[in-house]
Amino acid sequence: VITRISVDEMRTYARAGSVAHEGLSALRTVLANNAVGFIIKR
């Protein structure tokens, strides 16, 4: 029973980490695309 709970928790944390990574990656892409316009204006 404890092992099953631990496996479920690890899967949940892995999924949460995956979602967080995807969100931060998307944010990095948006910031990079916005920086292009700023650099061109310089």
Secondary structure, 3 states (H helix, E strand, C coil): CHHHHHHHHHHHHHHHHHHHHHHHHHHHHHHHHHHHHHHHHC
